[in-house]
Amino acid sequence: QVQLVESGGGLVQAGGSLRLSCAVSERTDRTDAMGWFRQSPGKEREFLTALRWTGGRPTYADSVEGRFTLSRDNAKNTVNLQMNNLQPEDTAVYYCAASSGVILLPRKYDYWGQGTQVTVSS
């Protein structure tokens, strides 16, 4: 069973930065792409960014373009999400997920991490 383990959440002041990591236990056809989502209370799960292990530039949502950077470490089966200039509206539980391709819809992802809380104070 494929497992995703996230780390790096926490509390930060507005304007600050955090780095989230997600390690996947194995690479298969169904984990060809890795994505990050977030969800805050009362809201739907929101796509943030995704990329393929095999190359190409990440895809970003407009809400995070220019502030968040997704990178891959193929040797460690890990993706890292660098989040800069965080704002209170970025407060949410952040999830990494794996899919067969770069897809924006959460329901198309086959595997999910447990989620990590990011809280941005004003």
N, C-alpha and C positions, 0 to 999 in steps of 0.2 A: 504494500500500500504506500502510495506516494505521500510524503509528509512535507509540509512547509512550516518553517519555524521563523517567526519574526522577532526582531529585537530593536531596541533603540528609542522607544517612545519615552515620553516624560512631560515635564512642565517647563515652559520657556516663556520669557516675556516677549511682548510684541516687538517685532523687528529682529528677533533672534533666529537661531538656526538649530535644526536637529537633523540627524542622519539615521534613517531606518535601514535595516538589513533584513533580507529574507533568504534563507537557505533551503534549497529543495533537495530531498533525499535521493532522487534519481531523475535522470533525464530520459523521457520517452516521447513518442509522437504526441501524447496528450499534454506534455509539458514543454512544447516547443516554444511557447511564448510565456512571458511573465508580466503580470500587471499589478498595479496598485489601485486600490479603491479606498474610499472613506465613507463613514456613515455617522451622522449625528442624530440625536433623538428626534423622532418624528419626521425624519427625512429619508428618502430613498438612498440606496447605496450609489455612490457617485464615482464614475471612472475618473482616474487621474492621469495615468500614464502606463505604457506597456512597450515591450520590445521583444525581439526574437533572440534566442541564443546564437543563432547562426550569423547574425550581423544586421546591419541597417540601423538607421537612427530611430530613437524612441518616438512614439506618438504621445502628444500631450493634450490634455484638456485646456481650453482657453483660460480656465480659472487658475491654472498653475504654470502655464507657459512663461518662461523667463525667470521663475522663482524656484522651481523644482527641477532637479536633474537626476535622471535615471541612468545607472551604469550597470554593467555586468562584469562578473569575475568568473569566467568559464571554468577555470581550474578548481575553484571552490564551490561551483554550483550555487553562486550567491549573486543576488542583485541588490544594489544599494540605491536608496532614494535620499538624495541630499535636498533638504528643504530650507530655503533661505527667506528672509524677510517675512517670517510667519506673522499672521494676524489672528485676532480672536476668532474670526469666522473660519479659520482653519482647524479649530478645535473639533475633534471627532475621534472615533476609533478607526484606525488605519489597518487595512487588510492587504496582504499580498495573495495572489492567486495565479494558477497555472492553467494554460489552455493550449489548444492545438494551433492557435494563431493569434495575431494581434486583433483583439475584438473588444469593442467598447461595452458590450452588454454583459452585465454580471452573470446572467443565467447561462451564458455560453462557457463559463469557466468550470473546469472539472474538479479542481482542487483549491482549497482555501487554507490560509493560516488561521491562527486563533485570534488574531487581532491585537493591536497594541494602541494604548490610549495616548493621544497627543493633546495637550491642553496648553492654550496660549492665553496668557493673562494680559490685560490692557494696562 
